[in-house]
Amino acid sequence: MFRYLVLALGLIASSLSFAQSININTATVEEFTQLKGIGQSKAEAIVAYREMNNGFKSLEEMKNVKGIGPKFIEMNSDQLSVSDSAN
């Protein structure tokens, strides 16, 4: 019984971590790698583009990053947000 309780709590905790929106203007490389279809190098490319272009104005602008296309945005749009960077 205890084993099932621990398993259930683990599933709830993992689902809560995905429920949070990732602001593409403040997210870290590690946060980007939690998204579907993003590995370390794509995450680094997103952050580099953001730094060189003073942030993103929209989610659609992510398509300007090499390796990011409409399918990525469609798969992850429910987890992504865009607002001014904290800088």
N, C-alpha and C positions, 0 to 999 in steps of 0.2 A: 504494500500500500504506500509506504513511504517513498519507494522508488518512483511510483507513478506521480506522486505529488511533486517530487523534484523535477521530473521530466516535464510536467505541465507548467511549472514555474519557469523553467528554462525556455520553453516555447513561447510563453507570454512575454518574457523579457526580450527575446530576440525579435519578436514581432513589433514590440514597442520601439526598438532601435530603428527599424525601417520606417516607422510611421512619421518620423521627423523629416521635415523638409530641409534640403541642403541648399543654402544660398550660394549660387555659383560665383558671387563676388567676394565671398569670405572663406569658402571651403578650402580645406587643406588637401594635399595630395592623398593622404590617408582616407579622408572622407570621400573623395572622388572614387577611390578604388573600391568602395562598397557598392557602387552602382553597377548595374548589369552592363557588360560589355566594356568595362574600363579596367585596364591594368595599370601598372606603375608608369609605363612610358606615356600612355595617353593622358593619365592624370597630370603628369609633369608638363605635358604639352599644353593642357588647358590652363594650368596655373601660369606658365610662361606667357601664353597669349594674353591672359588677363592682365598681367603685370606690364606688358609692353603696350597695351591699348587702354590703359586706365579703366579697366573693368568692362563688364558686359552690359549692354543696354537692354538686351532681351535674350530669351532662351535661344531664339533662332540664330543669334550671332555666334553661338557655339559651333555652327556649321563651318565657320571660317577656320576652325582648328583642324589640322590634318588628321584624318581618321575618325572625325565626328560627323555623322550624317543625320538625315531625317529619322532614320530607324532608331538610332540611339535616343534622340529627343523624344520620340513617340513612346519607346519602352520605359523611359525614366521620367517623363514629364510630371507624373504625380508625386515624385520625390524631389523635384527641383523647383527652386524659386530664384528670383532675381530682384535684388534691391541694391541701393547704394552700398559701396564698400565702407567699412568702418574707418578707413584711412582719411 
